[in-house]
Structure formats: C-alpha cells, structure tokens
Amino acid sequence: MVDVVGIKFRAGGKMYYFDPAGLSVSVGDNVIVETARGIEFGTAVSDIKSITDDEVVQPLKPIIRIADDNDRAAYEQMRKKHAEAMSICEDKIAKRGLDMKLVDVEYTFDNTKIIFYFTADGRVDFRELVKDLASAFRMRIELRQIGVRDETKMMGGIGPCGRDLCCHSWLDDFETVSIKMAKVQNLSLNPSKISGICGRLMCCLQYENDTYIALKKGMPDVGEYIATPDGKAVVDDINILQNRIKTRLVLEDARDGKPEKLSSEYYMYSKEEISRLITELEKEIY
C-alpha cells in the first residue's frame, strides 16, 4: 500500500496521484508539484489515502509544498495573461492561414513553457507557427492537438439534462460509447437525440449500459410473439425502466393467405407475467 493525494490542475481535468511527502494535505488545499511539464500549481481533490501499488504509476512524485499567498498571487497573475495569449495566437494562426481552432492556453507555473490546445480536422503543419509564438512569448512553446470530446471537457457547458456536463464536472476519463448502447435503451437513433454537445455519442449511454442490460434480461423484442395470461400476443413496445411490455392479442393466426387478426386494444404485462409461459407457447407453435 502507498499513501497518495489526488491532485487536479484545472476544472474538469484528470486527477493525478502524488506522494504527500509527510505534508498534511486536505481536500481544497492548493499545492505546488513537479510534473513532466514542469512545476505546476494544483488543487487537492482528495485527502491522504492508501491505495495498492498497482493503482499508481511509478515513480510517484512528491508534493513540493503547500501553496502560500505568494504562490496563489503568482498563479492569479499567470491566469490574467490567458486572454492576451489567446488573442496573440489566434492572430498568428489567421496570418498563417492555418485550418485549426484554438481552444485554450496554459502557462506552466514556473513560467517556462506555454501550451496551446487546438482542434483540427486533420494534421496541421504548425512549425512556422511555433517559431512565431516563440518569438512573441520568449519561452518554450508546445502546440497540442486535441479531439472534440477533449475540447468540450475543457470548455464545459450544460447538457440536455440541464446539468453541468459530466466530462467537465466529474468524469475523469472517456470510455468507448457505441450505437449498440443506444439500441439497448430503445432510444431513437436520430443523431441529434443521442449526441452530446461535442457531437459524439453521449457519455451517459456508457455508464447506464450495464443497468439497462440487466433490466432488459428476460424482456422480449418488439415484434416477437409471446404467451400471456390472456393468450398469444405480439409485442408492440417495451418499457425497460417500468418493466412493462405493451402487446396486442392475436385473435386469429394468418392462414390461407389471410393476414393475422390482432386486437384493437393494447394489453400491458410485466416480464415476470410472460416469462413462464413462453416455452409452453413455443411448443404449441413449433
């Protein structure tokens, strides 16, 4: 087991583990740490806790110190340069005629490097842009291309549910989302209905998927013939969350070229009411 503290460097950013190094760190404390990008200013999002060795990436870097008033003042001063850096970079991009969209800018806390995040449809040759920016800022420049999901995670917003976007507020990592997950929930496959602000399939489809699979187990498919307490029926619709199966009774089977006759009324059942009768009906039909 190893003692760690979870640190984030921006709202909606990923959490990284650091060694508390004997410091008393609590949730909400600002800290100074060393990362692969240099010295960074972060915020503790967890108290000191013990986790197994295989849950951390070694070597685990220590927290240098808890931030003091001077550190916080320096960080706020750095944040104030954000708008100016965005403006300068956007101007350089326009002059070079590059097909890219600037998303965000970050300074490292030690003021030795500035990172520009951008999106683009394809690969972009930004070598000359890097030279322009290095000349303007007199520090190391890094341009990092990100995807539209990462852009949305950085910028934040309100989802169709009316709440802050999951990816910006609490979801650390993106997981694979497939159209099959939307089908499991019987959702309309209209892209505007199942896509998030980023234009990709909504993340909530993924972490709801296991629940829907469990609830759907034992449910018939739409169009399937089932046995009910009232007789043979064809499934018209299912409501997974309410555990309701909407059917129409088969009054007459199709024969001699005549179509089957269905009831004009709908009959509702739970999956428990029909599950024990399906096998019996299959024996009669087949």
DRENPATI-924116 format. One line per 2 residues: their letters; for each residue x, y, z of N, C-alpha, C. Coordinates in pm, 1 decimal. Each point is the difference from the previous one (the first is absolute). Layout:
BEGIN
a	X/Y/Z/X/Y/Z/X/Y/Z; ...
This chain:
BEGIN
mv	84.5/-120.2/0.0/-84.5/120.2/0.0/87.7/124.6/0.0; -50.4/106.9/-59.2/74.9/124.7/-6.0/-94.8/116.4/28.1
dv	48.9/101.4/72.7/-79.9/119.1/29.7/6.5/96.9/-117.4; -115.2/51.6/-40.8/-6.7/91.8/-113.2/-99.1/111.4/28.4
vg	9.8/105.7/-81.8/-97.6/108.9/-1.2/-39.3/22.3/-145.6; -130.7/11.3/-27.3/-47.0/28.1/-135.2/6.9/149.3/-28.3
ik	65.5/35.4/-112.2/18.1/140.9/-37.5/-56.3/24.4/-139.4; -71.8/112.3/-14.7/-44.3/45.3/-131.6/60.6/137.1/-27.9
fr	23.1/27.3/-130.0/63.2/125.9/-39.2/-95.3/96.0/-70.1; -120.6/-46.3/-26.8/-99.7/87.1/-61.7/-137.6/-61.9/22.3
ag	-103.4/84.2/-9.2/-137.3/-49.7/14.3/-29.2/-97.9/-112.8; -52.5/-115.6/34.0/-30.8/-99.8/-101.4/120.2/-79.3/-45.0
gk	117.0/29.5/57.3/121.2/-70.9/-38.3/10.4/-136.0/65.7; 97.0/-77.0/-43.3/22.2/-132.9/55.1/68.3/10.2/135.6
my	-30.0/-95.0/86.7/63.6/-4.2/131.3/127.9/-83.5/-7.6; 105.0/50.7/63.6/127.8/-70.9/5.3/38.8/-21.2/145.7
yf	66.0/-112.4/26.0/42.7/-30.7/135.8/141.7/50.3/25.2; 19.8/56.9/120.6/132.4/45.8/42.5/26.8/-48.4/142.6
dp	127.4/-11.0/31.2/44.0/-38.7/134.0/-13.7/121.0/93.1; -75.1/-11.0/110.4/-12.8/115.1/91.3/131.6/40.0/65.5
ag	99.7/-88.0/-1.2/135.4/30.6/49.2/-0.5/56.7/141.9; -84.7/-55.5/84.8/-3.1/43.3/139.4/-79.4/125.5/26.3
ls	-54.1/62.6/-104.7/-79.7/121.3/17.3/-143.6/-36.7/37.9; -65.5/86.3/75.1/-139.9/-18.8/36.6/-86.5/70.5/-104.5
vs	-52.1/-78.0/-93.8/-75.8/56.0/-112.1/-145.7/-43.7/9.7; -91.8/95.1/-18.5/-143.2/-28.9/4.0/-65.9/45.5/-129.0
vg	-121.9/-46.1/-22.1/-75.6/40.1/-119.4/-12.2/152.0/-5.4; 28.6/57.3/-117.4/-10.4/144.1/-18.1/130.4/74.8/16.6
dn	102.2/-65.5/56.1/130.0/66.3/17.1/67.3/19.3/-135.4; 60.3/116.2/-19.5/81.8/23.5/-118.6/141.5/-47.8/28.5
vi	59.2/-66.7/-99.0/132.6/-56.9/18.1/87.4/30.0/-121.2; 131.7/-8.5/21.5/97.2/14.3/-107.5/64.9/-135.8/-20.7
ve	-4.1/-47.8/-124.6/55.0/-132.1/-31.1/84.8/8.6/-127.4; 81.3/-102.0/-19.0/78.5/-10.5/-122.5/-61.3/-107.4/-88.8
ta	-23.8/34.3/-125.8/-55.0/-94.4/-97.0/94.1/-9.0/-120.1; -39.2/-82.1/-97.2/80.4/-12.9/-122.2/4.4/131.1/-76.4
rg	-95.6/88.0/23.9/-3.9/129.3/-69.3/77.6/107.4/74.4; 37.6/-28.0/123.8/69.8/100.0/80.5/-69.3/18.2/134.8
ie	28.2/111.8/66.5/-61.7/30.4/128.9/-143.0/46.7/-23.6; -95.6/-59.7/74.2/-140.6/30.1/-21.5/-68.5/36.8/132.0
fg	-106.3/79.3/-13.7/-85.6/40.5/111.1/-128.4/-81.5/-10.5; -30.2/-79.1/103.4/-118.3/-84.9/-4.8/-84.3/10.9/124.9
ta	-109.7/-72.5/-0.8/-93.1/-0.9/113.5/-26.6/-143.7/41.7; 7.9/-26.4/129.4/-28.2/-134.1/51.6/-149.3/-28.5/-9.2
vs	-34.7/-113.0/-60.1/-140.5/-39.5/-11.9/-29.6/-124.1/84.7; 98.5/-41.9/77.7/-21.4/-110.4/93.6/91.3/20.3/120.1
di	-39.2/-55.1/112.7/89.0/-2.5/115.6/107.1/-106.9/-22.2; 94.3/-7.8/90.2/101.0/-105.0/-7.3/-68.8/-135.3/18.8
ks	27.4/-92.7/-90.3/-60.4/-132.9/9.1/100.0/-104.6/-44.6; -25.4/-123.6/35.9/88.5/-110.6/-35.6/-62.8/-81.3/-112.2
it	78.9/-27.6/-103.7/-45.8/-82.3/-111.8/106.9/-103.7/-31.0; -34.4/-100.0/-78.6/95.3/-105.1/-33.9/102.9/51.4/-100.5
dd	115.2/-64.4/-2.6/109.7/43.0/-86.5/-37.5/-2.1/-148.2; -85.5/-94.6/-40.7/-34.0/-9.5/-142.7/-99.8/106.6/-45.3
ev	-48.5/83.6/92.2/-91.8/109.0/-36.0/72.7/130.0/-31.2; 131.6/4.1/18.7/76.1/121.6/-25.9/104.7/-25.8/-107.1
vq	38.8/106.5/-68.1/106.6/-6.6/-99.6/129.2/42.8/67.6; 94.8/-90.9/5.4/127.8/30.6/63.5/95.3/63.6/-101.2
pl	93.1/85.2/42.5/17.2/43.1/139.4/-103.3/106.4/40.4; -46.8/-9.8/123.4/-99.4/93.9/52.2/71.9/126.5/46.1
kp	-32.4/111.5/-64.0/69.3/124.1/33.6/-57.4/64.1/126.0; 86.4/63.6/79.5/-47.5/59.1/126.0/-57.3/140.3/-20.3
ii	-86.2/39.9/92.6/-46.1/139.2/5.1/115.1/83.8/54.5; 35.2/106.9/-70.1/112.2/83.8/42.7/-35.4/79.0/125.3
ri	-117.6/63.4/-3.7/-42.7/79.3/116.2/-147.3/35.0/-14.6; -58.8/38.1/109.9/-134.6/57.0/-3.6/12.7/146.2/-42.1
ad	-81.4/42.3/-94.8/11.7/135.1/-54.9/-27.6/105.8/107.7; 79.4/106.0/-4.1/-21.4/111.2/91.9/-63.4/116.9/-75.3
dn	-12.9/114.0/65.0/-65.0/115.9/-62.1/76.7/48.1/-122.4; 132.8/-4.9/5.3/80.8/41.8/-114.9/-23.6/-90.9/-120.4
dr	-12.1/-130.3/25.7/-27.2/-94.9/-108.8/-136.2/27.3/-62.5; -99.5/24.9/84.3/-134.1/25.6/-52.3/-5.2/130.3/-78.7
aa	73.9/99.5/46.1/5.2/128.1/-71.5/66.6/-18.1/-136.2; 107.6/-79.7/-3.5/70.4/-25.9/-126.1/-89.6/-77.1/-96.8
ye	-78.3/-93.2/53.7/-90.4/-78.5/-84.0/-109.4/89.1/-59.2; -56.0/88.8/79.5/-103.8/90.8/-49.8/56.2/94.8/-105.2
qm	123.1/44.3/20.0/64.6/86.5/-97.7/18.9/-73.9/-132.5; 36.4/-126.0/10.7/18.1/-81.9/-119.8/-132.9/-18.1/-73.9
rk	-107.8/-20.8/75.5/-131.5/-18.3/-60.9/-45.9/125.1/-74.7; 40.8/117.1/47.0/-41.2/124.5/-64.2/61.5/15.7/-139.4
kh	107.8/-72.7/-26.7/65.1/8.5/-130.8/-67.8/-89.5/-102.9; -102.0/-74.0/42.5/-66.1/-96.5/-86.4/-62.2/66.0/-123.2
ae	-79.1/103.9/19.2/-70.4/65.6/-111.5/97.5/58.0/-101.1; 107.3/61.5/49.2/99.5/58.4/-90.3/67.9/-108.1/-82.8
am	34.6/-113.5/65.0/65.5/-109.7/-71.6/-92.8/-58.2/-106.4; -128.8/-14.0/32.7/-97.3/-50.0/-97.8/-7.3/92.7/-119.8
si	-5.5/129.7/25.1/-12.3/98.3/-107.6/121.6/-2.4/-92.1; 118.0/-5.8/59.1/123.3/-0.6/-79.7/6.5/-125.1/-87.4
ce	-31.2/-115.1/59.8/7.0/-124.8/-75.5/-102.6/-3.3/-112.6; -123.1/44.8/26.6/-103.4/1.7/-103.3/40.4/90.5/-115.6
dk	66.1/110.8/31.7/47.8/91.0/-104.3/107.3/-67.2/-85.7; 91.0/-72.7/63.7/106.5/-69.7/-73.6/-57.4/-111.1/-87.9
ia	-101.8/-70.5/52.1/-63.8/-106.1/-77.7/-66.3/57.6/-124.4; -69.8/112.4/17.4/-68.4/64.2/-112.4/100.2/46.7/-105.7
kr	111.9/56.6/42.8/100.8/49.2/-95.1/64.0/-114.4/-78.5; 12.5/-116.0/64.1/57.6/-116.1/-68.3/-104.5/-75.7/-82.1
gl	-128.3/34.2/20.3/-106.5/-66.7/-73.6/-14.4/-147.1/33.8; 24.1/-34.9/124.6/-5.7/-139.5/41.4/-143.4/-40.5/34.1
dm	-36.5/-120.9/-42.8/-134.9/-52.2/24.9/-1.6/-69.4/136.2; -5.9/79.6/105.5/-0.5/-52.2/136.2/-76.3/95.2/90.6
kl	-55.5/-52.5/106.4/-77.9/80.5/93.0/67.6/-2.4/136.8; 40.7/116.3/48.4/62.0/9.1/131.0/-106.1/-18.3/108.5
vd	27.5/-90.2/95.5/-96.6/-31.6/104.8/38.2/64.3/132.6; 125.5/-13.3/40.7/39.6/50.4/130.8/151.4/18.0/5.0
ve	42.1/72.9/103.2/141.9/27.9/21.5/32.6/-25.1/146.4; 116.1/-57.4/26.0/45.2/-22.9/137.2/146.3/40.0/13.8
yt	30.5/72.5/107.2/138.5/25.8/38.3/38.7/-100.0/108.7; 122.1/-50.1/-4.3/48.3/-76.4/114.7/28.4/98.7/112.6
fd	-8.6/-48.5/123.8/10.4/88.8/115.3/136.5/68.0/8.9; 105.0/-69.7/-47.0/133.9/60.2/4.2/23.8/97.1/-114.8
nt	-102.3/18.8/-84.9/4.5/99.0/-107.5/110.6/-29.4/-102.6; 26.0/-128.9/-21.4/103.9/-37.6/-96.5/-58.6/-53.9/-129.7
ki	-127.9/-36.1/3.2/-61.6/-58.1/-119.8/-146.2/41.0/-8.3; -47.9/16.6/-122.5/-140.1/29.4/-24.3/-54.6/-105.0/-96.8
if	-117.5/-53.1/32.6/-60.1/-108.2/-78.1/-127.7/49.8/-65.7; -10.4/-18.6/-130.1/-117.8/39.3/-76.0/-74.4/-126.8/-43.5
yf	-128.4/-7.8/34.6/-82.7/-114.4/-38.9/-86.6/41.0/-119.0; -6.2/-86.6/-100.8/-79.2/33.4/-118.2/-65.6/-125.0/-57.0
ta	-104.1/21.7/-79.7/-65.2/-108.2/-73.6/16.5/25.8/-149.0; -1.9/-105.7/-77.1/10.2/9.6/-145.8/-53.3/-128.3/-60.1
dg	-49.5/8.2/-122.2/-56.6/-117.8/-66.4/107.6/-101.2/-37.9; 119.1/46.0/-24.9/109.5/-89.4/-38.8/130.9/46.8/60.7
rv	109.8/-48.7/-56.0/131.6/41.7/47.3/28.9/142.3/-45.8; 66.4/74.8/85.9/32.6/139.5/-29.8/150.7/20.4/13.0
df	60.0/60.2/-103.0/142.9/33.0/5.8/13.1/135.6/69.3; 31.0/-3.5/131.7/4.7/124.2/76.7/143.9/39.5/37.7
re	97.6/-49.1/-74.2/139.3/29.4/34.3/30.6/149.3/-6.7; -50.1/66.3/-101.2/24.8/144.1/-10.9/-77.0/76.5/107.0
lv	-118.0/-50.7/35.4/-78.6/64.1/106.2/74.4/-7.5/133.1; 64.7/-111.8/27.6/77.4/-14.9/123.5/110.7/105.9/5.2
kd	65.2/24.0/-112.0/106.0/101.4/-5.9/-56.8/139.9/28.3; -117.9/26.6/-59.8/-64.4/130.1/23.3/-33.0/19.9/148.4
la	-53.5/-106.1/61.9/-39.5/9.6/140.3/121.0/8.2/92.4; 105.0/-72.3/-31.9/122.5/5.9/81.0/60.2/139.7/-4.0
sa	-7.9/62.6/-116.4/51.4/136.3/-13.6/-84.5/99.7/79.9; -132.4/-26.4/5.7/-90.5/92.5/69.6/5.7/-15.7/151.7
fr	13.8/-123.4/47.7/-9.1/-25.3/144.6/135.8/-20.7/67.8; 103.5/-28.3/-78.0/134.2/-20.6/56.1/2.7/-111.3/104.5
mr	-65.4/-110.0/-30.9/3.8/-117.2/88.3/-29.4/-123.7/-83.6; 14.3/-115.8/61.3/-26.3/-124.2/-71.5/-147.3/-7.7/-39.1
ie	-24.9/-48.4/-121.9/-136.0/-7.0/-53.5/-35.3/-146.0/-29.4; -119.3/-38.2/40.0/-51.6/-133.0/-33.4/-139.8/15.0/-56.4
lr	-21.7/-55.6/-119.8/-133.6/-3.7/-59.9/-50.4/-142.9/8.2; -118.6/-17.8/57.1/-54.0/-133.4/22.1/-137.2/-10.9/-64.9
qi	-12.0/-91.7/-96.1/-128.0/-22.2/-66.3/-86.3/-93.1/84.0; -125.0/39.2/21.9/-92.2/-79.6/81.0/-125.7/-30.4/-81.6
gv	-80.5/-93.9/47.3/-124.3/-34.8/-67.7/-115.7/85.9/48.7; -115.1/-16.5/-65.0/-115.5/82.3/35.0/-53.1/-34.0/139.0
rd	17.3/-124.9/43.7/-44.4/-36.7/134.7/86.8/70.0/104.7; 131.2/5.5/-27.1/90.1/69.6/91.8/-29.4/149.7/2.0
et	-34.7/55.4/-115.6/-34.6/142.1/-7.1/-120.9/29.3/88.4; -102.4/-82.8/-8.9/-120.3/19.3/80.2/30.7/-16.2/148.3
km	86.4/-96.3/32.5/39.4/-21.4/139.7/67.8/123.8/56.4; 83.3/65.3/-81.3/69.7/121.3/44.0/-95.7/117.3/16.5
mg	-88.1/19.0/-98.4/-83.1/119.1/-3.4/-121.2/-10.2/92.9; -54.4/-121.6/16.7/-117.3/-16.9/85.0/-127.6/45.8/-68.8
gi	-111.0/-11.5/70.4/-128.9/40.0/-55.8/-112.8/-73.2/72.4; -119.9/15.2/-53.2/-118.8/-62.9/56.7/-49.3/-107.6/-95.4
gp	-23.0/-119.9/52.9/-46.0/-110.3/-81.9/-150.1/2.9/-22.5; -51.7/-91.2/-83.1/-145.0/-7.2/-25.6/-80.8/-23.2/127.3
cg	63.6/-56.8/102.1/-68.5/-26.9/127.1/-13.9/125.4/85.2; 66.1/108.9/-40.1/-7.4/123.9/76.3/106.8/12.7/107.4
rd	90.3/-96.2/8.1/107.1/3.3/99.7/133.6/27.3/-68.0; 102.4/34.9/81.7/134.2/17.6/-54.6/45.0/-127.3/-70.0
lc	74.5/16.1/-107.8/47.6/-116.3/-74.4/79.9/-93.8/90.1; -28.4/-128.9/-9.8/69.5/-99.5/83.4/151.1/6.7/-21.5
ch	42.3/12.2/-126.8/142.9/-2.6/-30.3/73.2/118.1/62.3; -70.4/110.5/20.0/62.9/118.9/57.7/-9.3/2.3/151.6
sw	-105.5/-60.1/55.4/-23.7/12.3/143.7/56.4/-115.0/82.5; -4.4/-124.3/-52.4/46.6/-110.4/84.1/61.2/-118.9/-74.5
ld	-27.2/-14.1/-129.6/47.6/-116.7/-73.6/146.8/19.4/-38.8; 88.7/-80.9/58.5/143.9/17.1/-22.8/44.0/-47.7/-138.0
df	-41.5/-119.1/-38.3/45.7/-59.9/-125.5/-117.2/-33.9/-90.3; 23.9/12.2/-130.4/-101.3/-38.9/-97.4/6.2/-150.6/-22.8
et	-116.3/-60.9/-15.7/-6.4/-141.6/-33.4/-73.5/-15.9/-132.5; 20.0/-115.6/-63.0/-60.5/-25.1/-130.1/-152.3/-4.0/9.9
vs	-65.3/72.4/-89.3/-146.6/1.7/-7.0/-39.7/-45.9/-139.7; -91.9/-95.2/-9.1/-40.9/-53.7/-129.6/-149.1/20.1/-23.5
ik	-37.5/-7.1/-128.0/-140.6/16.2/-36.9/-83.3/-115.5/56.1; 64.1/-113.8/26.5/-70.6/-114.9/57.9/-58.3/35.1/136.5
ma	69.1/86.7/73.8/-47.9/40.5/132.5/-129.4/79.4/-10.2; -12.9/79.0/-105.0/-124.9/74.7/-21.4/-112.6/-95.8/-36.1
kv	32.1/-104.0/-75.1/-102.2/-98.6/-39.4/-49.6/-77.2/121.2; 90.6/-30.5/93.4/-39.6/-71.7/121.4/-105.8/78.9/76.3
qn	10.7/134.3/-2.1/-94.3/84.7/72.3/-125.1/33.8/-82.1; -7.9/-56.5/-122.4/-114.1/28.1/-89.5/-13.1/148.0/-32.2
ls	113.7/68.0/-12.4/-1.8/142.4/-31.5/-10.7/20.8/-150.6; -53.8/113.4/-38.1/-0.7/38.6/-140.3/144.9/15.1/-46.7
ln	30.4/-50.5/-118.9/137.4/6.8/-50.6/25.5/129.8/-75.7; -87.3/97.4/21.8/21.6/132.9/-56.2/124.6/60.4/67.0
ps	104.5/34.4/-77.7/124.1/50.5/59.4/-20.0/117.4/95.1; -96.5/85.9/-28.5/-23.3/116.2/85.6/-54.9/-38.7/136.9
ki	-56.7/-120.3/10.0/-59.8/-44.4/125.0/98.2/-73.9/89.9; 101.8/-61.1/-59.0/91.1/-83.7/78.9/143.3/53.7/0.7
sg	18.9/119.1/-53.8/133.8/59.9/-2.8/9.4/111.7/103.2; 118.8/14.8/57.6/24.0/106.7/94.9/41.3/128.2/-70.0
ic	38.3/99.1/78.0/42.1/128.7/-55.2/121.2/-16.4/-90.8; 82.9/-100.1/30.2/121.5/-23.3/-78.6/-30.9/-57.6/-137.9
gr	-123.7/-46.8/-20.5/-35.1/-60.7/-127.5/20.9/-150.1/-3.0; 55.2/-54.8/106.1/18.8/-144.5/11.2/-112.1/-59.5/86.1
lm	-10.1/-132.7/0.2/-101.5/-65.7/81.2/15.1/40.2/146.6; -112.4/20.1/68.8/2.9/46.8/137.8/69.2/-102.0/91.3
cc	85.9/48.8/87.7/73.8/-86.7/92.4/-93.2/-77.1/92.4; -114.9/59.0/34.1/-90.0/-65.6/95.1/-53.9/-130.9/-55.2
lq	2.4/-19.6/-132.5/-43.2/-127.4/-55.7/87.7/-113.3/51.9; 127.3/30.0/20.6/93.6/-104.1/42.2/-20.9/-41.3/144.8
ye	-8.4/98.9/90.3/-9.4/-41.1/139.4/-141.8/-33.1/44.5; -96.2/10.5/-90.5/-134.1/-52.6/26.3/-18.3/-138.3/-61.5
nd	95.2/-40.7/-83.9/-18.5/-118.3/-82.7/-18.3/-128.2/81.0; 81.2/-20.7/101.4/-8.7/-123.4/79.2/-136.2/-13.7/66.9
ty	-53.6/111.9/49.9/-131.2/-3.2/65.0/-108.7/-38.5/-99.3; 4.6/58.3/-119.1/-101.4/-31.2/-100.5/9.2/-145.5/-45.9
ia	121.7/-51.5/-13.7/16.8/-140.1/-40.0/-60.9/-92.2/104.1; 24.4/32.0/127.5/-54.0/-82.3/108.1/-152.9/5.8/2.9
lk	-55.8/120.6/-17.5/-145.4/15.5/3.7/-67.1/-63.1/-122.7; 72.1/1.9/-113.5/-59.5/-52.4/-123.5/3.0/-152.0/-6.0
kg	82.3/-63.3/83.4/9.5/-145.2/-1.0/-137.8/-61.6/26.6; -44.1/-85.6/-88.4/-131.4/-62.3/13.5/-108.7/73.5/-75.0
mp	31.3/120.9/-50.7/-98.6/76.1/-77.1/-1.8/-50.9/-145.3; -118.6/-14.9/-60.8/-6.1/-38.1/-141.9/32.6/119.1/-89.1
dv	24.0/-25.9/-127.8/24.8/106.8/-96.6/-131.2/46.3/-62.6; -0.6/122.1/-50.6/-118.0/51.7/-70.7/-25.2/-87.9/-122.0
ge	-123.2/-39.9/-20.2/-35.0/-87.7/-111.4/2.0/-147.5/35.0; 50.2/-32.6/116.5/7.4/-140.3/42.7/-135.9/-47.1/50.3
yi	-29.0/-127.8/-26.3/-124.0/-59.9/48.9/26.2/-61.3/137.6; -89.2/27.4/92.5/16.7/-49.3/136.1/-132.2/-56.9/50.7
at	11.8/-77.8/107.8/-119.8/-49.6/66.8/-28.8/88.1/119.8; -126.1/34.0/18.0/-40.6/86.0/111.6/-114.3/-68.8/74.7
pd	-36.3/47.4/116.5/-115.8/-58.4/70.6/-128.8/7.7/-80.4; -2.0/90.8/-100.2/-120.9/15.3/-81.5/10.3/-69.1/-134.8
gk	113.4/-64.7/-26.8/16.5/-69.8/-126.3/121.9/48.3/-76.1; 11.3/-49.1/-122.8/112.2/35.8/-86.1/-8.2/148.2/-36.6
av	117.4/67.0/0.1/2.5/143.2/-30.7/128.8/34.7/-73.8; -1.3/112.3/-66.8/119.0/51.0/-67.3/43.2/127.2/73.1
vd	129.8/13.0/21.1/53.3/113.3/75.6/0.0/125.1/-87.9; -63.1/105.1/49.1/-5.1/127.2/-72.3/106.6/97.0/48.3
di	30.4/-4.9/130.4/99.9/91.8/56.6/40.1/-53.5/137.2; 119.5/39.9/46.7/41.3/-35.8/135.5/52.8/124.4/70.7
ni	-23.9/6.8/129.3/54.1/106.9/83.2/89.3/-65.7/104.7; 131.0/11.9/-21.6/94.8/-72.7/84.2/-5.1/48.5/143.3
lq	-1.6/130.3/20.5/5.0/54.5/135.5/-125.9/-32.1/79.7; -112.9/0.3/-64.9/-125.9/-29.6/68.6/-32.7/-149.4/0.2
nr	82.5/-79.6/-67.2/-22.4/-144.8/-8.2/-139.3/-29.4/-55.8; -34.6/68.5/-109.6/-132.0/-18.0/-60.9/15.5/-41.4/-146.0
ik	-81.4/-95.4/-40.1/-0.2/-49.4/-137.3/-136.8/30.4/-60.3; -1.4/78.2/-106.3/-124.1/40.5/-65.9/-27.3/-96.7/-115.1
tr	-115.4/-61.9/-0.5/-30.0/-102.3/-100.5/-139.0/19.7/-61.7; -22.4/-74.2/-109.0/-133.3/-16.5/-58.6/-25.5/-149.4/-11.7
lv	-114.0/-43.5/45.6/-32.4/-141.9/-4.1/-23.4/-46.1/-143.9; 43.3/-122.3/-28.6/-25.7/-59.9/-131.2/-136.0/-69.5/5.5
le	-97.8/56.2/-70.5/-135.6/-56.1/1.8/-12.6/-115.1/-98.8; 67.2/13.6/-114.9/0.3/-106.6/-100.4/137.1/-6.2/-64.0
da	54.8/-120.4/-12.4/129.8/-16.4/-66.6/-16.4/17.2/-149.8; 109.1/36.3/-65.8/-1.6/11.9/-146.3/-9.9/-139.6/-60.5
rd	-91.6/-16.5/-96.0/-12.5/-130.1/-68.6/-74.2/19.8/-130.7; 30.2/-87.9/-94.0/-66.4/1.9/-132.1/11.2/136.6/-66.4
gk	116.4/65.0/16.2/22.0/129.0/-64.6/-60.7/117.2/71.6; -71.3/-25.8/106.8/-61.2/108.7/76.1/93.8/46.7/110.9
pe	11.6/131.8/21.1/88.2/50.3/106.1/-56.2/-31.7/137.7; 86.0/-0.2/98.4/-46.6/-25.5/135.9/-84.6/117.5/48.6
kl	-85.4/-27.9/92.6/-88.3/103.0/55.0/43.8/30.4/142.8; 26.7/128.2/25.9/45.6/42.3/131.5/-107.3/82.7/69.8
ss	4.4/-0.9/131.9/-94.4/79.7/77.6/25.4/148.8/-21.0; -105.2/77.2/4.0/15.5/145.3/-13.7/49.2/62.2/130.3
ey	-21.0/-70.6/109.7/44.3/49.3/130.4/140.2/-51.9/31.5; 68.9/76.2/83.9/133.8/-39.2/43.3/-8.6/-61.5/139.6
ym	83.7/-98.6/23.8/6.1/-67.9/129.0/141.2/14.5/56.9; 8.5/36.0/127.2/128.8/23.8/64.9/32.8/-114.3/96.1
ys	127.8/-43.6/-3.2/46.8/-105.7/89.3/140.4/33.2/49.3; 37.4/-63.3/108.7/139.3/5.7/44.6/72.0/-121.9/-54.7
ke	133.1/2.4/-1.3/72.4/-115.0/-54.2/-20.5/-124.8/85.9; -27.7/19.9/129.6/-23.6/-114.6/87.0/-130.0/-72.4/-37.9
ei	-96.5/75.4/-52.3/-128.7/-59.3/-35.6/7.9/-85.1/-125.9; 96.8/27.1/-86.2/5.9/-73.0/-127.6/116.1/-98.7/-6.5
sr	99.6/14.2/83.4/119.4/-83.0/-13.3/-30.0/-148.6/18.6; -88.5/-35.4/94.5/-25.3/-140.9/28.2/-89.0/-64.9/-105.8
li	-57.5/80.1/-90.6/-93.3/-53.5/-99.0/60.0/-10.2/-139.9; 118.0/62.6/-21.8/56.9/4.1/-134.4/31.6/-140.4/-51.3
te	67.3/-80.3/80.4/37.8/-134.2/-43.0/-122.0/-83.8/-36.1; -105.3/11.7/79.1/-122.8/-75.0/-24.2/-62.9/37.8/-133.1
le	1.1/130.4/-29.8/-57.8/45.6/-126.4/83.4/-49.0/-117.5; 133.0/2.7/15.0/87.9/-43.3/-107.7/-28.0/-144.9/-37.3
ke	-31.6/-82.8/97.6/-30.9/-140.3/-27.0/-124.3/-10.5/-86.7; -100.0/87.4/26.9/-124.3/-3.8/-76.1/20.8/46.7/-143.6
iy	86.9/105.8/-14.9/18.3/59.9/-133.2/91.4/-85.4/-85.2; 108.0/-51.3/62.5/100.6/-69.5/-79.8/-2.7/-150.3/18.3
